Amino acid sequence: MKFQVFSEYSPKGDQPQAIQKLAQGVVDGDKYQTLLGVTGSGKTFTVANVIQEVQRPTLVLAHNKTLAAQLYSEFKQFFPNNAVEYFVSYYDYYQPEAFMPVTGVFIEKDLSINEELEKMRLSTTSSLLSGRRDVLVVASVSCLYGIGNPVEFQKNVIEIKRDQVISRTKLLHSLVQSLYARTEADFNPGTFRIKGDTVEVYPSYADDAYRIHFFGDEIEEIESFDATTSQVIEKFQRLTIYPANMFVTSPEVLQGAIWQIQQDLVKQVDYFKEIGKHLEAKRLEERTNFDLEMIRELGYCSGIENYSRYLDGREAGTRPFCLLDYFPSDYLMVVDESHVTVSQVHAMYGG
């Protein structure tokens, strides 16, 4: 589908000329262009029309969540039929682990993740990897921070279609591999359940759940339904189910990562003991072994992004994958309030 602006207004004043020049600049390959305008002059509307002209996947970068939310709401109105996504930090509260040498006290890491924002982040990555070109993402500087490997994420995408011959057991294995958890009680996003010959999946990124009917080893019917009322919404010929977590990876990669983490853990613990830091050595060993146990059992752990270098197989000192790696090479970036956002990006990247 193509980007199409819906508005009761049409460009007026300086807007048509600005749209034409900006769109031509993108086509000509100009690296930077600046759109000037006072508050309320219709810059967002102008940019929406430029996106409609150039038809490229677009990232709109804002410097805080409030501004990002406002832009997301506006672009959602301009592009009701296109994939407009929202990608900001999903932490409501974050207390990093800390050690107070004076008292010898460790403060545990504590965090609170906003489930709605996590769902929107997963929806963003899913849209970008779906092959659609009409994707517009409004993001904060959070888009520079490490997320999972897009190649591994893509590998764990499940595609099924009606009349396909696939054993129910194989589909269940694929769902577990994509970090969906089986449940018989609360049917929440990121879980699946089994009812006779029917498998119900509630994707982490969607508002509705999906019901897959089997007849033997054949998929007889696929439908979406309201997870609260169980009312059927729509029937599908084919369905794509994206992973339940951004840090999904294959079992082979996971085993290799666990082995490498253990090797580095032994070295670091020995080093701490050599220099007389026995408390730090014990703490590091306990913490890491707890994380490894979680990874072995569940496929992920709290704060798994700290192990991203091992999971991605990257060299020491190389940057982690981030949202920008999920975009195709010809994407368009719009930096809102650039006098603030650019300097903030420099500061965050430097830090």
VEXDREN-2710 file (C-alpha; in Angstrom, 1 decimal):
% VEXDREN-2710
k/r/px/py/pz
1/MET/0.0/0.0/0.0
2/LYS/1.1/3.6/-0.7
3/PHE/1.3/6.5/1.7
4/GLN/-1.9/8.6/1.3
5/VAL/-2.6/11.7/3.2
6/PHE/-6.3/12.2/4.4
7/SER/-7.1/15.7/5.4
8/GLU/-10.0/18.2/4.9
9/TYR/-7.3/20.8/4.2
10/SER/-5.0/21.2/1.2
11/PRO/-1.5/22.8/1.2
12/LYS/-1.7/26.6/1.1
13/GLY/0.7/29.6/1.2
14/ASP/4.4/28.5/1.3
15/GLN/3.5/24.9/1.8
16/PRO/3.1/23.7/-1.9
17/GLN/6.6/25.2/-2.7
18/ALA/8.1/23.7/0.5
19/ILE/6.6/20.2/-0.3
20/GLN/7.9/20.3/-3.9
21/LYS/11.4/21.5/-3.0
22/LEU/11.8/19.0/-0.1
23/ALA/10.5/16.1/-2.1
24/GLN/12.9/17.0/-5.0
25/GLY/15.8/17.2/-2.5
26/VAL/15.1/13.7/-1.3
27/VAL/14.9/12.4/-4.9
28/ASP/18.2/14.2/-5.7
29/GLY/19.9/12.6/-2.7
30/ASP/20.4/15.8/-0.6
31/LYS/21.7/14.6/2.7
32/TYR/20.3/17.4/4.8
33/GLN/17.3/19.7/4.3
34/THR/15.7/22.1/6.9
35/LEU/12.1/23.1/7.0
36/LEU/11.7/26.4/8.9
37/GLY/8.4/27.6/10.4
38/VAL/6.8/29.1/13.5
39/THR/4.7/27.0/15.9
40/GLY/1.3/26.2/14.2
41/SER/2.5/26.9/10.6
42/GLY/1.7/23.3/9.5
43/LYS/5.1/21.8/9.4
44/THR/3.8/18.3/10.3
45/PHE/1.2/18.6/7.5
46/THR/3.9/19.7/5.1
47/VAL/6.1/16.7/6.1
48/ALA/3.2/14.3/5.7
49/ASN/2.7/15.6/2.1
50/VAL/6.5/15.1/1.5
51/ILE/6.2/11.5/2.7
52/GLN/3.3/11.0/0.4
53/GLU/5.4/12.4/-2.5
54/VAL/8.5/10.3/-1.9
55/GLN/6.9/7.1/-0.7
56/ARG/9.7/5.9/1.5
57/PRO/9.6/4.2/5.0
58/THR/10.1/7.1/7.4
59/LEU/11.5/7.6/10.9
60/VAL/10.4/10.8/12.7
61/LEU/12.8/11.5/15.6
62/ALA/11.5/13.5/18.6
63/HIS/13.4/14.5/21.7
64/ASN/10.9/13.5/24.3
65/LYS/7.9/11.1/24.8
66/THR/5.4/13.9/25.0
67/LEU/6.3/15.4/21.7
68/ALA/6.6/11.9/20.2
69/ALA/3.1/11.1/21.4
70/GLN/1.7/14.3/19.9
71/LEU/3.4/13.6/16.5
72/TYR/2.2/10.0/16.6
73/SER/-1.4/11.2/17.1
74/GLU/-1.2/13.7/14.2
75/PHE/0.5/11.3/11.7
76/LYS/-2.1/8.6/12.6
77/GLN/-4.8/11.0/11.5
78/PHE/-3.0/12.0/8.3
79/PHE/-2.3/8.3/7.4
80/PRO/-5.2/6.2/8.7
81/ASN/-4.6/3.4/6.2
82/ASN/-0.8/3.1/6.6
83/ALA/1.4/1.6/9.4
84/VAL/2.0/4.5/11.7
85/GLU/4.1/3.2/14.7
86/TYR/5.3/4.5/18.1
87/PHE/8.7/3.6/19.5
88/VAL/9.9/5.1/22.8
89/SER/11.5/3.7/26.0
90/TYR/9.3/1.2/27.7
91/TYR/10.7/1.8/31.2
92/ASP/8.3/3.6/33.6
93/TYR/10.9/3.4/36.3
94/TYR/14.6/2.2/36.2
95/GLN/17.0/1.9/39.1
96/PRO/20.3/0.5/37.9
97/GLU/22.3/-1.9/40.1
98/ALA/24.7/0.0/42.3
99/PHE/27.3/-0.7/45.0
100/MET/27.9/1.7/47.9
101/PRO/31.6/1.1/49.0
102/VAL/31.2/3.1/52.3
103/THR/28.6/0.7/53.6
104/GLY/29.4/-2.3/51.4
105/VAL/25.8/-2.5/50.3
106/PHE/24.5/-3.6/46.9
107/ILE/21.3/-2.0/45.6
108/GLU/19.5/-4.5/43.4
109/LYS/18.5/-3.4/39.9
110/ASP/14.8/-2.5/39.9
111/LEU/12.6/-1.6/36.9
112/SER/9.1/-1.3/35.8
113/ILE/8.2/-2.0/32.1
114/ASN/5.1/-0.4/30.6
115/GLU/3.4/-3.3/28.8
116/GLU/1.5/-1.0/26.4
117/LEU/4.7/0.6/25.2
118/GLU/6.4/-2.7/24.9
119/LYS/3.6/-3.9/22.7
120/MET/4.0/-0.8/20.5
121/ARG/7.7/-1.4/20.2
122/LEU/7.1/-5.0/19.0
123/SER/4.5/-3.7/16.6
124/THR/7.1/-1.3/15.2
125/THR/9.7/-4.0/14.5
126/SER/7.0/-6.4/13.1
127/SER/5.8/-3.7/10.7
128/LEU/9.4/-2.9/9.5
129/LEU/10.2/-6.6/8.9
130/SER/6.8/-7.3/7.2
131/GLY/8.1/-6.0/3.8
132/ARG/5.6/-3.0/3.8
133/ARG/6.9/0.2/2.4
134/ASP/4.2/2.4/4.0
135/VAL/5.7/2.4/7.5
136/LEU/6.1/5.6/9.5
137/VAL/7.7/5.3/12.9
138/VAL/7.6/8.2/15.4
139/ALA/10.5/7.5/17.9
140/SER/12.4/9.1/20.7
141/VAL/16.2/8.8/21.1
142/SER/15.4/5.3/22.5
143/CYS/15.7/4.2/18.8
144/LEU/19.5/4.4/19.2
145/TYR/19.6/1.9/22.1
146/GLY/20.3/-1.8/21.6
147/ILE/17.6/-4.2/20.6
148/GLY/17.7/-7.7/19.1
149/ASN/19.4/-8.8/15.9
150/PRO/16.9/-8.2/13.0
151/VAL/18.2/-11.3/11.2
152/GLU/17.5/-13.6/14.2
153/PHE/14.1/-11.8/14.7
154/GLN/13.2/-12.5/11.0
155/LYS/14.3/-16.2/11.4
156/ASN/11.8/-16.7/14.1
157/VAL/8.8/-15.3/12.3
158/ILE/6.1/-18.0/11.8
159/GLU/4.1/-18.0/8.6
160/ILE/1.1/-20.3/8.2
161/LYS/-1.8/-20.5/5.7
162/ARG/-5.1/-22.2/5.4
163/ASP/-5.0/-25.9/4.1
164/GLN/-1.2/-26.0/5.0
165/VAL/-0.1/-29.4/6.2
166/ILE/1.9/-29.0/9.5
167/SER/1.8/-31.0/12.7
168/ARG/0.3/-29.1/15.6
169/THR/3.3/-30.1/17.7
170/LYS/5.6/-28.5/15.2
171/LEU/3.6/-25.2/15.4
172/LEU/3.7/-25.3/19.2
173/HIS/7.5/-25.8/19.1
174/SER/7.8/-22.8/16.8
175/LEU/5.7/-20.7/19.1
176/VAL/7.9/-21.6/22.1
177/GLN/11.0/-20.9/20.0
178/SER/9.6/-17.4/19.3
179/LEU/9.3/-16.9/23.1
180/TYR/5.5/-17.4/23.4
181/ALA/4.6/-19.0/26.8
182/ARG/1.9/-21.7/27.1
183/THR/-0.9/-20.9/29.5
184/GLU/-4.1/-22.5/30.7
185/ALA/-5.1/-19.6/33.0
186/ASP/-4.7/-16.0/32.1
187/PHE/-4.6/-15.5/28.3
188/ASN/-2.3/-12.4/28.0
189/PRO/-0.3/-11.0/25.1
190/GLY/2.8/-13.2/24.4
191/THR/1.0/-16.5/25.4
192/PHE/-0.8/-19.3/23.6
193/ARG/-3.2/-22.1/24.7
194/ILE/-4.5/-25.3/23.4
195/LYS/-8.2/-26.4/23.2
196/GLY/-8.6/-29.8/21.6
197/ASP/-7.7/-29.4/17.9
198/THR/-7.5/-25.6/18.2
199/VAL/-4.5/-23.4/19.0
200/GLU/-5.1/-19.9/20.2
201/VAL/-2.2/-17.3/20.0
202/TYR/-2.2/-13.8/21.5
203/PRO/0.6/-11.9/19.8
204/SER/2.5/-9.4/22.0
205/TYR/2.1/-6.7/19.4
206/ALA/-1.6/-7.0/18.4
207/ASP/-5.0/-6.0/19.9
208/ASP/-6.7/-9.3/18.9
209/ALA/-5.8/-12.9/19.3
210/TYR/-5.8/-15.6/16.7
211/ARG/-7.4/-19.0/16.6
212/ILE/-5.9/-21.8/14.4
213/HIS/-8.2/-24.8/13.8
214/PHE/-6.6/-28.1/12.9
215/PHE/-8.1/-31.2/11.3
216/GLY/-5.4/-33.8/11.8
217/ASP/-2.2/-32.2/10.6
218/GLU/-3.9/-29.7/8.3
219/ILE/-4.8/-26.1/9.1
220/GLU/-8.5/-26.0/8.5
221/GLU/-9.3/-22.3/9.4
222/ILE/-7.5/-19.2/10.8
223/GLU/-9.5/-16.4/12.5
224/SER/-8.9/-13.4/14.7
225/PHE/-11.0/-13.0/17.8
226/ASP/-11.5/-10.6/20.8
227/ALA/-9.5/-12.1/23.7
228/THR/-12.0/-10.8/26.2
229/THR/-15.3/-11.8/24.6
230/SER/-14.1/-14.7/22.3
231/GLN/-16.1/-13.1/19.5
232/VAL/-14.7/-13.9/16.0
233/ILE/-13.6/-10.7/14.1
234/GLU/-12.1/-11.8/10.8
235/LYS/-11.1/-15.0/8.9
236/PHE/-7.7/-15.2/7.1
237/GLN/-6.2/-17.2/4.3
238/ARG/-2.7/-16.7/5.7
239/LEU/-1.2/-15.4/8.9
240/THR/2.3/-14.1/10.0
241/ILE/3.1/-14.4/13.7
242/TYR/6.1/-12.3/14.8
243/PRO/8.2/-13.2/17.9
244/ALA/6.9/-12.3/21.4
245/ASN/10.2/-10.6/22.4
246/MET/12.8/-8.5/20.6
247/PHE/15.7/-10.6/21.9
248/VAL/14.6/-13.8/20.3
249/THR/17.4/-16.1/19.0
250/SER/18.0/-19.7/17.8
251/PRO/18.9/-22.5/20.2
252/GLU/22.4/-22.9/18.6
253/VAL/23.2/-19.2/19.0
254/LEU/21.8/-19.3/22.6
255/GLN/24.0/-22.2/23.6
256/GLY/27.1/-20.6/22.0
257/ALA/26.3/-17.3/23.9
258/ILE/25.9/-19.1/27.2
259/TRP/29.2/-20.9/26.8
260/GLN/31.0/-17.6/26.0
261/ILE/29.4/-15.8/28.9
262/GLN/30.6/-18.6/31.2
263/GLN/34.2/-18.3/29.9
264/ASP/34.3/-14.5/30.5
265/LEU/32.6/-14.9/33.9
266/VAL/35.3/-17.3/35.1
267/LYS/38.1/-14.9/33.9
268/GLN/36.4/-11.8/35.6
269/VAL/35.7/-13.7/38.9
270/ASP/39.3/-14.8/39.0
271/TYR/40.5/-11.3/38.3
272/PHE/38.4/-9.8/41.1
273/LYS/39.7/-12.5/43.6
274/GLU/43.3/-11.7/42.6
275/ILE/43.0/-8.0/43.4
276/GLY/41.2/-8.8/46.7
277/LYS/37.6/-7.8/45.6
278/HIS/35.9/-11.0/46.9
279/LEU/32.6/-9.4/47.5
280/GLU/32.4/-8.2/43.9
281/ALA/33.5/-11.6/42.7
282/LYS/30.7/-13.4/44.6
283/ARG/28.1/-10.8/43.5
284/LEU/29.1/-11.1/39.8
285/GLU/29.0/-14.9/40.0
286/GLU/25.6/-15.1/41.7
287/ARG/24.0/-12.5/39.4
288/THR/25.4/-14.0/36.1
289/ASN/24.6/-17.6/37.1
290/PHE/21.0/-16.5/37.9
291/ASP/20.7/-14.8/34.5
292/LEU/22.1/-17.9/32.7
293/GLU/19.6/-20.2/34.5
294/MET/16.8/-17.9/33.4
295/ILE/18.1/-17.9/29.8
296/ARG/18.4/-21.8/29.8
297/GLU/14.8/-22.2/31.1
298/LEU/12.9/-19.4/29.4
299/GLY/15.1/-18.3/26.5
300/TYR/15.5/-14.8/28.0
301/CYS/16.1/-13.0/31.3
302/SER/15.5/-9.5/32.8
303/GLY/18.1/-7.2/31.3
304/ILE/19.0/-9.6/28.5
305/GLU/20.1/-6.5/26.5
306/ASN/23.3/-6.5/28.7
307/TYR/24.3/-9.8/27.0
308/SER/23.5/-8.6/23.4
309/ARG/27.1/-8.8/22.2
310/TYR/27.2/-12.6/23.0
311/LEU/23.8/-13.2/21.4
312/ASP/24.7/-11.3/18.3
313/GLY/28.2/-12.8/18.0
314/ARG/29.8/-9.3/17.8
315/GLU/33.3/-8.3/18.6
316/ALA/34.1/-6.4/21.7
317/GLY/33.6/-2.6/21.2
318/THR/31.2/-2.9/18.3
319/ARG/27.8/-1.2/18.6
320/PRO/24.6/-3.3/19.3
321/PHE/21.8/-3.5/16.7
322/CYS/19.2/-0.8/17.1
323/LEU/15.9/0.2/15.5
324/LEU/17.8/1.9/12.6
325/ASP/19.0/-1.6/11.5
326/TYR/15.4/-2.6/10.9
327/PHE/14.8/0.1/8.3
328/PRO/15.6/-0.5/4.6
329/SER/18.7/1.4/3.3
330/ASP/16.6/4.1/1.5
331/TYR/14.5/5.3/4.5
332/LEU/13.7/8.9/5.2
333/MET/14.6/10.5/8.5
334/VAL/12.7/13.5/9.8
335/VAL/14.3/15.2/12.9
336/ASP/11.7/17.3/14.7
337/GLU/12.9/20.3/16.8
338/SER/16.3/19.6/15.4
339/HIS/18.0/22.3/17.4
340/VAL/17.2/20.2/20.5
341/THR/17.1/16.7/19.2
342/VAL/20.4/16.7/17.3
343/SER/22.4/17.8/20.4
344/GLN/20.5/15.3/22.5
345/VAL/21.4/12.5/20.1
346/HIS/25.0/13.5/20.3
347/ALA/24.9/13.5/24.1
348/MET/23.2/10.1/24.4
349/TYR/25.4/8.5/21.7
350/GLY/28.5/10.0/23.5
351/GLY/27.3/8.6/26.8
END
